[in-house]
Amino acid sequence: MSNMKKSLRRKKNKKKKKEIQTKIALFDKLSDECLTCGEHFDKRNEEQVREWNVVVRNKEEKVNLYCPTCWSSAIDILDDFKKHLEDKNDS
């Protein structure tokens, strides 16, 4: 039994390690500016790192970066669109 547990644990750790390596490789593709407005992003600025939003598209191996202003605008647009669809369906 213990050999099976060790084998499963090694397999799980190997999978985690591969996921981390993939994420690190995608981090290199991170842009230096917001995809929408072009505002500069400083990877060394802790405040920006915490506040900005990163969207990773694994299949396309693409990393999109959005400033807080553009992100909140996008959320508002999606909320309005969702309300519009709900109102349309209620009618």
N, CA, C and O of each residue as an XYZ file, in Angstrom:
364
protein
N       0.805     -1.202      0.000
C       0.000      0.000      0.000
C       0.846      1.263      0.000
O       0.542      2.218     -0.715
N       1.907      1.271      0.801
C       2.704      2.489      0.895
C       3.396      2.818     -0.424
O       3.573      3.990     -0.757
N       3.789      1.781     -1.183
C       4.393      2.029     -2.491
C       3.399      2.695     -3.430
O       3.772      3.559     -4.224
N       2.150      2.300     -3.343
C       1.119      2.894     -4.179
C       0.912      4.361     -3.784
O       0.763      5.227     -4.646
N       0.905      4.628     -2.492
C       0.742      6.008     -2.018
C       1.905      6.871     -2.479
O       1.706      8.001     -2.925
N       3.114      6.343     -2.373
C       4.295      7.085     -2.821
C       4.219      7.361     -4.319
O       4.541      8.457     -4.777
N       3.797      6.366     -5.063
C       3.682      6.515     -6.512
C       2.664      7.598     -6.865
O       2.919      8.437     -7.730
N       1.521      7.577     -6.201
C       0.496      8.587     -6.448
C       0.986      9.974     -6.058
O       0.726     10.955     -6.754
N       1.699     10.045     -4.936
C       2.225     11.333     -4.468
C       3.262     11.887     -5.449
O       3.260     13.078     -5.759
N       4.154     11.005     -5.937
C       5.158     11.434     -6.922
C       4.492     11.922     -8.201
O       4.895     12.932     -8.776
N       3.479     11.203     -8.636
C       2.760     11.583     -9.855
C       2.081     12.943     -9.671
O       2.111     13.787    -10.566
N       1.476     13.141     -8.510
C       0.808     14.410     -8.204
C       1.822     15.551     -8.145
O       1.572     16.630     -8.683
N       2.956     15.323     -7.500
C       4.005     16.349     -7.409
C       4.577     16.681     -8.781
O       4.883     17.839     -9.069
N       4.720     15.666     -9.625
C       5.241     15.884    -10.975
C       4.280     16.757    -11.777
O       4.706     17.638    -12.525
N       2.983     16.506    -11.616
C       1.968     17.292    -12.314
C       1.995     18.745    -11.833
O       1.912     19.668    -12.643
N       2.108     18.950    -10.526
C       2.181     20.312     -9.972
C       3.411     21.044    -10.489
O       3.340     22.221    -10.842
N       4.527     20.352    -10.532
C       5.769     20.958    -11.003
C       5.635     21.395    -12.456
O       6.105     22.469    -12.830
N       4.999     20.568    -13.269
C       4.803     20.900    -14.674
C       3.883     22.120    -14.810
O       4.135     22.988    -15.646
N       2.824     22.196    -14.003
C       1.914     23.341    -14.026
C       2.648     24.624    -13.653
O       2.432     25.665    -14.273
N       3.501     24.556    -12.659
C       4.264     25.725    -12.226
C       5.215     26.173    -13.333
O       5.338     27.369    -13.597
N       5.881     25.232    -13.974
C       6.790     25.571    -15.065
C       6.040     26.238    -16.214
O       6.546     27.173    -16.834
N       4.837     25.755    -16.493
C       4.012     26.349    -17.557
C       3.639     27.782    -17.192
O       3.701     28.674    -18.037
N       3.252     28.006    -15.937
C       2.871     29.348    -15.493
C       4.057     30.300    -15.538
O       3.905     31.467    -15.897
N       5.221     29.815    -15.182
C       6.422     30.654    -15.229
C       6.734     31.036    -16.672
O       7.093     32.178    -16.956
N       6.595     30.079    -17.574
C       6.845     30.370    -18.987
C       5.855     31.402    -19.513
O       6.230     32.261    -20.311
N       4.594     31.332    -19.080
C       3.592     32.304    -19.512
C       3.845     33.675    -18.891
O       3.499     34.696    -19.486
N       4.440     33.710    -17.708
C       4.745     34.992    -17.057
C       5.689     35.817    -17.924
O       5.618     37.046    -17.925
N       6.563     35.153    -18.655
C       7.462     35.862    -19.560
C       6.712     36.547    -20.691
O       7.214     37.499    -21.289
N       5.508     36.062    -20.984
C       4.700     36.653    -22.049
C       3.856     37.827    -21.552
O       3.127     38.440    -22.333
N       3.950     38.141    -20.266
C       3.185     39.239    -19.680
C       3.645     40.562    -20.267
O       4.838     40.861    -20.307
N       2.691     41.337    -20.714
C       2.982     42.612    -21.353
C       3.421     43.659    -20.331
O       3.299     43.448    -19.125
N       3.928     44.781    -20.819
C       4.319     45.895    -19.960
C       3.269     46.998    -19.947
O       3.499     48.084    -19.416
N       2.096     46.701    -20.547
C       1.047     47.713    -20.578
C      -0.324     47.053    -20.656
O      -0.459     45.888    -21.030
N      -1.338     47.839    -20.291
C      -2.723     47.381    -20.335
C      -3.105     47.089    -21.781
O      -2.807     47.873    -22.682
N      -3.760     45.969    -21.991
C      -4.169     45.580    -23.336
C      -5.160     46.569    -23.946
O      -5.177     46.769    -25.161
N      -5.987     47.187    -23.098
C      -7.036     48.066    -23.592
C      -6.579     49.502    -23.781
O      -6.741     50.066    -24.864
N      -6.009     50.102    -22.738
C      -5.689     51.534    -22.805
C      -4.204     51.832    -22.997
O      -3.841     52.959    -23.335
N      -3.349     50.843    -22.790
C      -1.922     51.038    -22.996
C      -1.187     51.639    -21.811
O      -0.023     52.020    -21.937
N      -1.854     51.734    -20.644
C      -1.181     52.274    -19.453
C      -0.012     51.370    -19.076
O      -0.117     50.145    -19.142
N       1.106     51.985    -18.679
C       2.331     51.247    -18.354
C       2.149     50.404    -17.097
O       1.529     50.847    -16.131
N       2.689     49.193    -17.112
C       2.661     48.277    -15.978
C       4.085     47.977    -15.540
O       4.920     47.567    -16.346
N       4.359     48.186    -14.245
C       5.681     47.916    -13.686
C       5.613     46.632    -12.864
O       4.962     46.601    -11.819
N       6.275     45.581    -13.323
C       6.244     44.281    -12.645
C       6.858     44.330    -11.254
O       6.606     43.447    -10.433
N       7.652     45.342    -10.987
C       8.323     45.455     -9.687
C       7.528     46.283     -8.684
O       7.910     46.372     -7.517
N       6.430     46.888     -9.124
C       5.592     47.697     -8.256
C       4.557     46.779     -7.594
O       3.659     46.267     -8.263
N       4.687     46.573     -6.274
C       3.817     45.637     -5.565
C       2.353     46.037     -5.659
O       1.481     45.178     -5.787
N       2.076     47.330     -5.595
C       0.696     47.800     -5.662
C       0.068     47.444     -7.012
O      -1.062     46.960     -7.069
N       0.800     47.686     -8.083
C       0.281     47.344     -9.406
C       0.111     45.839     -9.565
O      -0.863     45.384    -10.164
N       1.035     45.077     -9.043
C       0.955     43.620     -9.150
C      -0.301     43.105     -8.449
O      -0.938     42.167     -8.929
N      -0.658     43.714     -7.315
C      -1.853     43.298     -6.585
C      -3.141     43.768     -7.254
O      -4.143     43.054     -7.227
N      -3.129     44.955     -7.850
C      -4.363     45.570     -8.343
C      -4.703     45.237     -9.798
O      -5.880     45.203    -10.155
N      -3.721     44.997    -10.623
C      -3.985     44.736    -12.033
C      -4.496     43.304    -12.207
O      -4.256     42.443    -11.361
N      -5.193     43.066    -13.300
C      -5.788     41.756    -13.556
C      -5.120     41.089    -14.750
O      -4.869     41.713    -15.782
N      -4.844     39.819    -14.577
C      -4.198     39.020    -15.617
C      -5.156     37.912    -16.023
O      -5.692     37.201    -15.173
N      -5.367     37.769    -17.325
C      -6.205     36.705    -17.856
C      -5.303     35.816    -18.714
O      -4.695     36.271    -19.682
N      -5.232     34.545    -18.338
C      -4.373     33.601    -19.049
C      -5.247     32.694    -19.891
O      -6.189     32.077    -19.394
N      -4.928     32.624    -21.152
C      -5.626     31.720    -22.076
C      -4.625     30.618    -22.438
O      -3.781     30.779    -23.319
N      -4.751     29.508    -21.733
C      -3.782     28.421    -21.875
C      -3.737     27.843    -23.278
O      -2.655     27.578    -23.801
N      -4.886     27.645    -23.894
C      -4.905     27.023    -25.217
C      -4.153     27.863    -26.238
O      -3.421     27.335    -27.076
N      -4.342     29.187    -26.158
C      -3.656     30.072    -27.103
C      -2.278     30.498    -26.597
O      -1.528     31.167    -27.307
N      -1.950     30.102    -25.354
C      -0.718     30.521    -24.693
C      -0.586     32.040    -24.751
O       0.444     32.586    -25.149
N      -1.660     32.696    -24.342
C      -1.721     34.147    -24.395
C      -2.021     34.686    -22.994
O      -2.839     34.130    -22.261
N      -1.349     35.766    -22.646
C      -1.546     36.403    -21.356
C      -1.996     37.837    -21.600
O      -1.283     38.618    -22.230
N      -3.187     38.186    -21.098
C      -3.718     39.529    -21.256
C      -3.662     40.259    -19.923
O      -3.991     39.693    -18.881
N      -3.247     41.509    -19.962
C      -3.085     42.323    -18.763
C      -4.019     43.527    -18.836
O      -4.084     44.211    -19.857
N      -4.745     43.781    -17.741
C      -5.705     44.877    -17.701
C      -5.501     45.719    -16.449
O      -5.337     45.186    -15.351
N      -5.513     47.054    -16.625
C      -5.407     47.969    -15.494
C      -6.736     47.960    -14.724
O      -7.751     47.534    -15.274
N      -6.753     48.415    -13.476
C      -7.993     48.404    -12.685
C      -9.128     49.195    -13.325
O     -10.285     48.784    -13.232
N      -8.829     50.313    -13.969
C      -9.865     51.130    -14.594
C     -10.540     50.371    -15.732
O     -11.767     50.313    -15.801
N      -9.749     49.795    -16.614
C     -10.307     49.043    -17.746
C     -11.046     47.796    -17.264
O     -12.077     47.428    -17.826
N     -10.524     47.150    -16.233
C     -11.156     45.949    -15.700
C     -12.533     46.280    -15.138
O     -13.502     45.576    -15.421
N     -12.627     47.342    -14.347
C     -13.922     47.703    -13.762
C     -14.900     48.152    -14.845
O     -16.096     47.881    -14.742
N     -14.412     48.831    -15.880
C     -15.273     49.213    -17.001
C     -15.824     47.973    -17.700
O     -17.002     47.930    -18.054
N     -14.988     46.982    -17.895
C     -15.423     45.748    -18.546
C     -16.466     45.027    -17.693
O     -17.447     44.504    -18.223
N     -16.262     44.997    -16.391
C     -17.223     44.362    -15.485
C     -18.564     45.092    -15.557
O     -19.615     44.453    -15.602
N     -18.533     46.426    -15.569
C     -19.769     47.215    -15.676
C     -20.502     46.924    -16.977
O     -21.724     46.772    -16.986
N     -19.760     46.846    -18.070
C     -20.372     46.553    -19.369
C     -21.022     45.168    -19.351
O     -22.134     44.995    -19.851
N     -20.336     44.194    -18.780
C     -20.898     42.845    -18.703
C     -22.142     42.805    -17.829
O     -23.110     42.121    -18.160
N     -22.126     43.532    -16.715
C     -23.301     43.595    -15.842
C     -24.492     44.220    -16.566
O     -25.613     43.722    -16.473
N     -24.241     45.316    -17.288
C     -25.311     45.962    -18.052
C     -25.865     45.026    -19.121
O     -27.077     44.954    -19.322
N     -24.984     44.317    -19.797
C     -25.411     43.387    -20.836
C     -26.244     42.255    -20.237
O     -27.250     41.839    -20.811
N     -25.809     41.763    -19.076
C     -26.539     40.692    -18.395
C     -27.934     41.168    -18.001
O     -28.908     40.437    -18.183
N     -28.045     42.390    -17.461
C     -29.348     42.948    -17.102
C     -30.229     43.108    -18.337
O     -31.428     42.829    -18.294
N     -29.630     43.556    -19.431
C     -30.369     43.723    -20.679
C     -30.938     42.388    -21.149
O     -32.092     42.318    -21.571
N     -30.131     41.327    -21.076
C     -30.599     40.003    -21.491
C     -31.721     39.500    -20.577
O     -32.694     38.910    -21.046
N     -31.578     39.737    -19.275
C     -32.608     39.310    -18.323
C     -33.910     40.059    -18.577
O     -34.985     39.459    -18.551
N     -33.821     41.371    -18.824
C     -35.008     42.173    -19.121
C     -35.675     41.696    -20.408
O     -36.901     41.646    -20.503
N     -34.860     41.348    -21.388
C     -35.373     40.876    -22.677
C     -36.086     39.542    -22.511
O     -37.127     39.310    -23.127
N     -35.530     38.667    -21.682
C     -36.128     37.355    -21.452
C     -37.397     37.448    -20.612
O     -38.296     36.622    -20.766
N     -37.485     38.435    -19.731
C     -38.674     38.626    -18.902
C     -39.837     39.175    -19.696
O     -40.991     38.992    -19.309
N     -39.554     39.851    -20.808
C     -40.622     40.477    -21.603
C     -41.395     39.484    -22.422
O     -42.321     39.863    -23.139
